[in-house]
Amino acid sequence: MTVGAVIVGIVLVIVAILYWITPAGSLPGFAPGFEAGSTHIHIKHGVAAFILALALFALAWFKSGPAETGATPPASTN
């Protein structure tokens, strides 16, 4: 799950950059926000993709931490 989150996060960063530098008319036809002949840049689409990428990186970070162990029983005094 950690590796998958990192890979999808990297893809979303690339998508965010694509939205920030590519006019809507030059986006791939399957991309949300594609408008034939438009010169509009979709800043908000890029921000949304970047925020999702950050969330996935945070998920991967927390999942890669040390495993939580249960509470240890109290020591016996016998």
Distance bins in CASP14 RR format, pairs under 12 A and 6 or more apart:
PFRMAT RR
TARGET T0000
AUTHOR 0000-0000-0000
RMODE 2
METHOD distances of the structure
MODEL  1
1 7 0 0 0 0 0 1 0 0 0 0 0
1 8 0 0 0 0 0 1 0 0 0 0 0
1 56 0 0 0 0 0 1 0 0 0 0 0
1 59 0 0 0 0 1 0 0 0 0 0 0
1 60 0 0 0 0 1 0 0 0 0 0 0
1 62 0 0 0 0 0 1 0 0 0 0 0
1 63 1 0 1 0 0 0 0 0 0 0 0
1 64 0 0 0 0 1 0 0 0 0 0 0
2 8 0 0 0 0 0 1 0 0 0 0 0
2 9 0 0 0 0 0 1 0 0 0 0 0
2 56 0 0 0 0 0 1 0 0 0 0 0
2 57 0 0 0 0 0 1 0 0 0 0 0
2 58 0 0 0 0 0 1 0 0 0 0 0
2 59 0 0 0 0 1 0 0 0 0 0 0
2 60 1 0 1 0 0 0 0 0 0 0 0
2 61 0 0 0 0 1 0 0 0 0 0 0
2 62 0 0 0 0 1 0 0 0 0 0 0
2 63 1 0 1 0 0 0 0 0 0 0 0
2 64 1 0 1 0 0 0 0 0 0 0 0
2 65 0 0 0 0 1 0 0 0 0 0 0
3 9 0 0 0 0 0 1 0 0 0 0 0
3 10 0 0 0 0 0 1 0 0 0 0 0
3 56 0 0 0 0 0 1 0 0 0 0 0
3 59 0 0 0 0 0 1 0 0 0 0 0
3 60 1 0 0 1 0 0 0 0 0 0 0
3 63 0 0 0 0 1 0 0 0 0 0 0
3 64 0 0 0 0 1 0 0 0 0 0 0
4 10 0 0 0 0 1 0 0 0 0 0 0
4 11 0 0 0 0 1 0 0 0 0 0 0
4 12 0 0 0 0 0 1 0 0 0 0 0
4 56 0 0 0 0 1 0 0 0 0 0 0
4 57 0 0 0 0 0 1 0 0 0 0 0
4 59 0 0 0 0 1 0 0 0 0 0 0
4 60 1 0 0 1 0 0 0 0 0 0 0
4 63 0 0 0 0 1 0 0 0 0 0 0
4 64 0 0 0 0 0 1 0 0 0 0 0
5 11 0 0 0 0 0 1 0 0 0 0 0
5 12 0 0 0 0 0 1 0 0 0 0 0
5 52 0 0 0 0 0 1 0 0 0 0 0
5 53 0 0 0 0 1 0 0 0 0 0 0
5 54 0 0 0 0 0 1 0 0 0 0 0
5 55 0 0 0 0 1 0 0 0 0 0 0
5 56 1 0 1 0 0 0 0 0 0 0 0
5 57 1 0 0 1 0 0 0 0 0 0 0
5 58 0 0 0 0 1 0 0 0 0 0 0
5 59 1 0 1 0 0 0 0 0 0 0 0
5 60 1 0 1 0 0 0 0 0 0 0 0
5 61 0 0 0 0 1 0 0 0 0 0 0
5 62 0 0 0 0 1 0 0 0 0 0 0
5 63 1 0 0 1 0 0 0 0 0 0 0
5 64 0 0 0 0 1 0 0 0 0 0 0
6 12 0 0 0 0 0 1 0 0 0 0 0
6 13 0 0 0 0 0 1 0 0 0 0 0
6 53 0 0 0 0 1 0 0 0 0 0 0
6 56 1 0 0 1 0 0 0 0 0 0 0
6 57 1 0 0 1 0 0 0 0 0 0 0
6 58 0 0 0 0 0 1 0 0 0 0 0
6 59 0 0 0 0 1 0 0 0 0 0 0
6 60 1 0 1 0 0 0 0 0 0 0 0
6 61 0 0 0 0 1 0 0 0 0 0 0
6 63 0 0 0 0 1 0 0 0 0 0 0
6 64 0 0 0 0 1 0 0 0 0 0 0
7 13 0 0 0 0 0 1 0 0 0 0 0
7 14 0 0 0 0 0 1 0 0 0 0 0
7 53 0 0 0 0 0 1 0 0 0 0 0
7 56 0 0 0 0 1 0 0 0 0 0 0
7 57 0 0 0 0 0 1 0 0 0 0 0
7 60 0 0 0 0 1 0 0 0 0 0 0
8 14 0 0 0 0 0 1 0 0 0 0 0
8 15 0 0 0 0 0 1 0 0 0 0 0
8 49 0 0 0 0 0 1 0 0 0 0 0
8 52 0 0 0 0 1 0 0 0 0 0 0
8 53 1 0 0 1 0 0 0 0 0 0 0
8 54 0 0 0 0 0 1 0 0 0 0 0
8 55 0 0 0 0 0 1 0 0 0 0 0
8 56 1 0 1 0 0 0 0 0 0 0 0
8 57 0 0 0 0 1 0 0 0 0 0 0
8 59 0 0 0 0 1 0 0 0 0 0 0
8 60 0 0 0 0 1 0 0 0 0 0 0
9 15 0 0 0 0 1 0 0 0 0 0 0
9 16 0 0 0 0 1 0 0 0 0 0 0
9 49 0 0 0 0 1 0 0 0 0 0 0
9 50 0 0 0 0 1 0 0 0 0 0 0
9 51 0 0 0 0 0 1 0 0 0 0 0
9 52 1 0 0 1 0 0 0 0 0 0 0
9 53 1 0 1 0 0 0 0 0 0 0 0
9 54 0 0 0 0 1 0 0 0 0 0 0
9 55 0 0 0 0 1 0 0 0 0 0 0
9 56 1 0 1 0 0 0 0 0 0 0 0
9 57 1 0 0 1 0 0 0 0 0 0 0
9 58 0 0 0 0 0 1 0 0 0 0 0
9 59 0 0 0 0 1 0 0 0 0 0 0
9 60 0 0 0 0 1 0 0 0 0 0 0
9 61 0 0 0 0 0 1 0 0 0 0 0
10 16 0 0 0 0 0 1 0 0 0 0 0
10 17 0 0 0 0 0 1 0 0 0 0 0
10 49 0 0 0 0 0 1 0 0 0 0 0
10 50 0 0 0 0 0 1 0 0 0 0 0
10 52 0 0 0 0 0 1 0 0 0 0 0
10 53 1 0 0 1 0 0 0 0 0 0 0
10 54 0 0 0 0 0 1 0 0 0 0 0
10 56 0 0 0 0 1 0 0 0 0 0 0
10 57 0 0 0 0 1 0 0 0 0 0 0
10 60 0 0 0 0 0 1 0 0 0 0 0
11 17 0 0 0 0 0 1 0 0 0 0 0
11 18 0 0 0 0 0 1 0 0 0 0 0
11 49 0 0 0 0 1 0 0 0 0 0 0
11 50 0 0 0 0 0 1 0 0 0 0 0
11 52 0 0 0 0 0 1 0 0 0 0 0
11 53 0 0 0 0 1 0 0 0 0 0 0
11 56 0 0 0 0 1 0 0 0 0 0 0
11 57 0 0 0 0 0 1 0 0 0 0 0
12 18 0 0 0 0 0 1 0 0 0 0 0
12 19 0 0 0 0 0 1 0 0 0 0 0
12 45 0 0 0 0 0 1 0 0 0 0 0
12 46 0 0 0 0 1 0 0 0 0 0 0
12 47 0 0 0 0 0 1 0 0 0 0 0
12 48 0 0 0 0 1 0 0 0 0 0 0
12 49 1 0 1 0 0 0 0 0 0 0 0
12 50 1 0 0 1 0 0 0 0 0 0 0
12 51 0 0 0 0 1 0 0 0 0 0 0
12 52 1 0 1 0 0 0 0 0 0 0 0
12 53 1 1 0 0 0 0 0 0 0 0 0
12 54 0 0 0 0 1 0 0 0 0 0 0
12 55 0 0 0 0 1 0 0 0 0 0 0
12 56 1 0 0 1 0 0 0 0 0 0 0
12 57 0 0 0 0 1 0 0 0 0 0 0
13 19 0 0 0 0 0 1 0 0 0 0 0
13 20 0 0 0 0 0 1 0 0 0 0 0
13 46 0 0 0 0 1 0 0 0 0 0 0
13 47 0 0 0 0 0 1 0 0 0 0 0
13 49 1 0 0 1 0 0 0 0 0 0 0
13 50 1 0 0 1 0 0 0 0 0 0 0
13 51 0 0 0 0 0 1 0 0 0 0 0
13 52 0 0 0 0 1 0 0 0 0 0 0
13 53 1 0 1 0 0 0 0 0 0 0 0
13 54 0 0 0 0 1 0 0 0 0 0 0
13 55 0 0 0 0 0 1 0 0 0 0 0
13 56 0 0 0 0 1 0 0 0 0 0 0
13 57 0 0 0 0 1 0 0 0 0 0 0
14 20 0 0 0 0 0 1 0 0 0 0 0
14 21 0 0 0 0 0 1 0 0 0 0 0
14 22 0 0 0 0 0 1 0 0 0 0 0
14 46 0 0 0 0 0 1 0 0 0 0 0
14 49 0 0 0 0 1 0 0 0 0 0 0
14 50 0 0 0 0 0 1 0 0 0 0 0
14 53 0 0 0 0 1 0 0 0 0 0 0
15 21 0 0 0 0 0 1 0 0 0 0 0
15 22 0 0 0 0 0 1 0 0 0 0 0
15 27 0 0 0 0 0 1 0 0 0 0 0
15 28 0 0 0 0 0 1 0 0 0 0 0
15 30 0 0 0 0 0 1 0 0 0 0 0
15 31 0 0 0 0 1 0 0 0 0 0 0
15 32 0 0 0 0 0 1 0 0 0 0 0
15 33 0 0 0 0 0 1 0 0 0 0 0
15 42 0 0 0 0 0 1 0 0 0 0 0
15 45 0 0 0 0 1 0 0 0 0 0 0
15 46 1 0 0 1 0 0 0 0 0 0 0
15 47 0 0 0 0 0 1 0 0 0 0 0
15 48 0 0 0 0 1 0 0 0 0 0 0
15 49 1 0 1 0 0 0 0 0 0 0 0
15 50 0 0 0 0 1 0 0 0 0 0 0
15 51 0 0 0 0 0 1 0 0 0 0 0
15 52 0 0 0 0 1 0 0 0 0 0 0
15 53 0 0 0 0 1 0 0 0 0 0 0
16 22 0 0 0 0 0 1 0 0 0 0 0
16 42 0 0 0 0 0 1 0 0 0 0 0
16 43 0 0 0 0 1 0 0 0 0 0 0
16 44 0 0 0 0 0 1 0 0 0 0 0
16 45 0 0 0 0 1 0 0 0 0 0 0
16 46 1 0 1 0 0 0 0 0 0 0 0
16 47 1 0 0 1 0 0 0 0 0 0 0
16 48 0 0 0 0 1 0 0 0 0 0 0
16 49 1 0 1 0 0 0 0 0 0 0 0
16 50 1 0 1 0 0 0 0 0 0 0 0
16 51 0 0 0 0 1 0 0 0 0 0 0
16 52 0 0 0 0 1 0 0 0 0 0 0
16 53 1 0 0 1 0 0 0 0 0 0 0
16 54 0 0 0 0 1 0 0 0 0 0 0
17 41 0 0 0 0 0 1 0 0 0 0 0
17 42 0 0 0 0 0 1 0 0 0 0 0
17 43 0 0 0 0 0 1 0 0 0 0 0
17 45 0 0 0 0 0 1 0 0 0 0 0
17 46 0 0 0 0 1 0 0 0 0 0 0
17 47 0 0 0 0 0 1 0 0 0 0 0
17 49 0 0 0 0 1 0 0 0 0 0 0
17 50 0 0 0 0 1 0 0 0 0 0 0
17 53 0 0 0 0 0 1 0 0 0 0 0
18 24 0 0 0 0 0 1 0 0 0 0 0
18 26 0 0 0 0 1 0 0 0 0 0 0
18 27 1 0 0 1 0 0 0 0 0 0 0
18 28 0 0 0 0 1 0 0 0 0 0 0
18 31 1 0 0 1 0 0 0 0 0 0 0
18 32 0 0 0 0 0 1 0 0 0 0 0
18 33 0 0 0 0 0 1 0 0 0 0 0
18 34 0 0 0 0 0 1 0 0 0 0 0
18 41 0 0 0 0 0 1 0 0 0 0 0
18 42 0 0 0 0 1 0 0 0 0 0 0
18 45 0 0 0 0 1 0 0 0 0 0 0
18 46 0 0 0 0 1 0 0 0 0 0 0
18 49 0 0 0 0 1 0 0 0 0 0 0
18 50 0 0 0 0 0 1 0 0 0 0 0
19 25 0 0 0 0 0 1 0 0 0 0 0
19 26 0 0 0 0 0 1 0 0 0 0 0
19 27 1 0 0 1 0 0 0 0 0 0 0
19 28 0 0 0 0 0 1 0 0 0 0 0
19 31 0 0 0 0 1 0 0 0 0 0 0
19 32 0 0 0 0 1 0 0 0 0 0 0
19 33 0 0 0 0 1 0 0 0 0 0 0
19 34 0 0 0 0 0 1 0 0 0 0 0
19 40 0 0 0 0 0 1 0 0 0 0 0
19 41 1 0 0 1 0 0 0 0 0 0 0
19 42 1 0 1 0 0 0 0 0 0 0 0
19 43 1 0 0 1 0 0 0 0 0 0 0
19 44 0 0 0 0 1 0 0 0 0 0 0
19 45 1 0 1 0 0 0 0 0 0 0 0
19 46 1 1 0 0 0 0 0 0 0 0 0
19 47 0 0 0 0 1 0 0 0 0 0 0
19 48 0 0 0 0 1 0 0 0 0 0 0
19 49 1 0 0 1 0 0 0 0 0 0 0
19 50 0 0 0 0 1 0 0 0 0 0 0
19 53 0 0 0 0 0 1 0 0 0 0 0
20 27 0 0 0 0 0 1 0 0 0 0 0
20 41 1 0 0 1 0 0 0 0 0 0 0
20 42 0 0 0 0 1 0 0 0 0 0 0
20 43 1 0 0 1 0 0 0 0 0 0 0
20 44 0 0 0 0 0 1 0 0 0 0 0
20 45 0 0 0 0 1 0 0 0 0 0 0
20 46 1 0 1 0 0 0 0 0 0 0 0
20 47 0 0 0 0 1 0 0 0 0 0 0
20 48 0 0 0 0 0 1 0 0 0 0 0
20 49 0 0 0 0 1 0 0 0 0 0 0
20 50 0 0 0 0 1 0 0 0 0 0 0
21 27 0 0 0 0 0 1 0 0 0 0 0
21 41 1 0 0 1 0 0 0 0 0 0 0
21 42 0 0 0 0 0 1 0 0 0 0 0
21 43 0 0 0 0 0 1 0 0 0 0 0
21 46 0 0 0 0 0 1 0 0 0 0 0
22 28 0 0 0 0 1 0 0 0 0 0 0
22 29 0 0 0 0 0 1 0 0 0 0 0
22 31 0 0 0 0 1 0 0 0 0 0 0
22 33 0 0 0 0 0 1 0 0 0 0 0
22 34 0 0 0 0 1 0 0 0 0 0 0
22 35 0 0 0 0 0 1 0 0 0 0 0
22 38 0 0 0 0 0 1 0 0 0 0 0
22 39 0 0 0 0 0 1 0 0 0 0 0
22 40 0 0 0 0 0 1 0 0 0 0 0
22 41 1 0 0 1 0 0 0 0 0 0 0
22 42 0 0 0 0 1 0 0 0 0 0 0
22 43 0 0 0 0 0 1 0 0 0 0 0
22 45 0 0 0 0 0 1 0 0 0 0 0
22 46 0 0 0 0 0 1 0 0 0 0 0
23 31 0 0 0 0 0 1 0 0 0 0 0
23 33 0 0 0 0 0 1 0 0 0 0 0
23 34 0 0 0 0 0 1 0 0 0 0 0
23 35 0 0 0 0 1 0 0 0 0 0 0
23 36 0 0 0 0 0 1 0 0 0 0 0
23 37 0 0 0 0 1 0 0 0 0 0 0
23 38 1 0 0 1 0 0 0 0 0 0 0
23 39 1 0 1 0 0 0 0 0 0 0 0
23 40 1 0 0 1 0 0 0 0 0 0 0
23 41 1 0 0 1 0 0 0 0 0 0 0
23 42 0 0 0 0 1 0 0 0 0 0 0
23 43 0 0 0 0 0 1 0 0 0 0 0
24 31 0 0 0 0 1 0 0 0 0 0 0
24 32 0 0 0 0 0 1 0 0 0 0 0
24 33 1 0 1 0 0 0 0 0 0 0 0
24 34 1 0 0 1 0 0 0 0 0 0 0
24 35 1 0 1 0 0 0 0 0 0 0 0
24 36 0 0 0 0 1 0 0 0 0 0 0
24 37 1 0 0 1 0 0 0 0 0 0 0
24 38 1 1 0 0 0 0 0 0 0 0 0
24 39 1 0 0 1 0 0 0 0 0 0 0
24 40 1 0 1 0 0 0 0 0 0 0 0
24 41 1 0 0 1 0 0 0 0 0 0 0
24 42 1 0 0 1 0 0 0 0 0 0 0
24 43 0 0 0 0 0 1 0 0 0 0 0
24 44 0 0 0 0 0 1 0 0 0 0 0
24 45 0 0 0 0 1 0 0 0 0 0 0
25 31 0 0 0 0 1 0 0 0 0 0 0
25 33 0 0 0 0 1 0 0 0 0 0 0
25 34 1 0 0 1 0 0 0 0 0 0 0
25 35 1 0 1 0 0 0 0 0 0 0 0
25 36 1 0 1 0 0 0 0 0 0 0 0
25 37 1 0 1 0 0 0 0 0 0 0 0
25 38 1 0 1 0 0 0 0 0 0 0 0
25 39 1 0 0 1 0 0 0 0 0 0 0
25 40 0 0 0 0 1 0 0 0 0 0 0
25 41 0 0 0 0 0 1 0 0 0 0 0
25 42 0 0 0 0 0 1 0 0 0 0 0
26 33 0 0 0 0 0 1 0 0 0 0 0
26 34 0 0 0 0 1 0 0 0 0 0 0
26 35 0 0 0 0 0 1 0 0 0 0 0
26 36 0 0 0 0 1 0 0 0 0 0 0
26 37 0 0 0 0 1 0 0 0 0 0 0
26 38 0 0 0 0 1 0 0 0 0 0 0
26 39 0 0 0 0 1 0 0 0 0 0 0
26 40 0 0 0 0 0 1 0 0 0 0 0
26 41 0 0 0 0 0 1 0 0 0 0 0
26 42 0 0 0 0 0 1 0 0 0 0 0
27 33 1 0 0 1 0 0 0 0 0 0 0
27 34 1 0 1 0 0 0 0 0 0 0 0
27 35 0 0 0 0 1 0 0 0 0 0 0
27 36 0 0 0 0 1 0 0 0 0 0 0
27 37 0 0 0 0 0 1 0 0 0 0 0
27 38 0 0 0 0 1 0 0 0 0 0 0
27 39 0 0 0 0 0 1 0 0 0 0 0
27 40 0 0 0 0 0 1 0 0 0 0 0
27 41 0 0 0 0 0 1 0 0 0 0 0
27 42 1 0 0 1 0 0 0 0 0 0 0
27 45 0 0 0 0 1 0 0 0 0 0 0
27 46 0 0 0 0 0 1 0 0 0 0 0
28 34 1 0 0 1 0 0 0 0 0 0 0
28 36 0 0 0 0 0 1 0 0 0 0 0
29 35 0 0 0 0 1 0 0 0 0 0 0
29 36 0 0 0 0 1 0 0 0 0 0 0
29 37 0 0 0 0 0 1 0 0 0 0 0
31 42 0 0 0 0 1 0 0 0 0 0 0
31 45 0 0 0 0 1 0 0 0 0 0 0
31 46 0 0 0 0 0 1 0 0 0 0 0
31 49 0 0 0 0 0 1 0 0 0 0 0
32 42 0 0 0 0 1 0 0 0 0 0 0
32 44 0 0 0 0 0 1 0 0 0 0 0
32 45 1 0 0 1 0 0 0 0 0 0 0
32 46 0 0 0 0 0 1 0 0 0 0 0
32 48 0 0 0 0 1 0 0 0 0 0 0
32 49 0 0 0 0 1 0 0 0 0 0 0
33 40 0 0 0 0 1 0 0 0 0 0 0
33 41 0 0 0 0 0 1 0 0 0 0 0
33 42 1 0 1 0 0 0 0 0 0 0 0
33 43 0 0 0 0 0 1 0 0 0 0 0
33 44 0 0 0 0 0 1 0 0 0 0 0
33 45 1 0 0 1 0 0 0 0 0 0 0
33 46 0 0 0 0 0 1 0 0 0 0 0
33 48 0 0 0 0 0 1 0 0 0 0 0
33 49 0 0 0 0 0 1 0 0 0 0 0
34 40 0 0 0 0 0 1 0 0 0 0 0
34 42 0 0 0 0 1 0 0 0 0 0 0
34 45 0 0 0 0 0 1 0 0 0 0 0
35 41 0 0 0 0 0 1 0 0 0 0 0
35 42 0 0 0 0 1 0 0 0 0 0 0
35 45 0 0 0 0 0 1 0 0 0 0 0
41 47 0 0 0 0 0 1 0 0 0 0 0
42 48 0 0 0 0 1 0 0 0 0 0 0
42 49 0 0 0 0 1 0 0 0 0 0 0
43 49 0 0 0 0 0 1 0 0 0 0 0
43 50 0 0 0 0 0 1 0 0 0 0 0
44 50 0 0 0 0 0 1 0 0 0 0 0
44 51 0 0 0 0 0 1 0 0 0 0 0
45 51 0 0 0 0 0 1 0 0 0 0 0
45 52 0 0 0 0 0 1 0 0 0 0 0
46 52 0 0 0 0 1 0 0 0 0 0 0
46 53 0 0 0 0 1 0 0 0 0 0 0
47 53 0 0 0 0 0 1 0 0 0 0 0
47 54 0 0 0 0 0 1 0 0 0 0 0
48 54 0 0 0 0 0 1 0 0 0 0 0
48 55 0 0 0 0 0 1 0 0 0 0 0
49 55 0 0 0 0 0 1 0 0 0 0 0
49 56 0 0 0 0 0 1 0 0 0 0 0
50 56 0 0 0 0 0 1 0 0 0 0 0
50 57 0 0 0 0 0 1 0 0 0 0 0
51 57 0 0 0 0 0 1 0 0 0 0 0
51 58 0 0 0 0 0 1 0 0 0 0 0
52 58 0 0 0 0 0 1 0 0 0 0 0
52 59 0 0 0 0 0 1 0 0 0 0 0
53 59 0 0 0 0 0 1 0 0 0 0 0
53 60 0 0 0 0 0 1 0 0 0 0 0
54 60 0 0 0 0 0 1 0 0 0 0 0
54 61 0 0 0 0 0 1 0 0 0 0 0
55 61 0 0 0 0 0 1 0 0 0 0 0
55 62 0 0 0 0 0 1 0 0 0 0 0
56 62 0 0 0 0 0 1 0 0 0 0 0
56 63 0 0 0 0 0 1 0 0 0 0 0
57 63 0 0 0 0 0 1 0 0 0 0 0
57 64 0 0 0 0 0 1 0 0 0 0 0
58 64 0 0 0 0 0 1 0 0 0 0 0
59 65 0 0 0 0 0 1 0 0 0 0 0
62 68 0 0 0 0 0 1 0 0 0 0 0
END
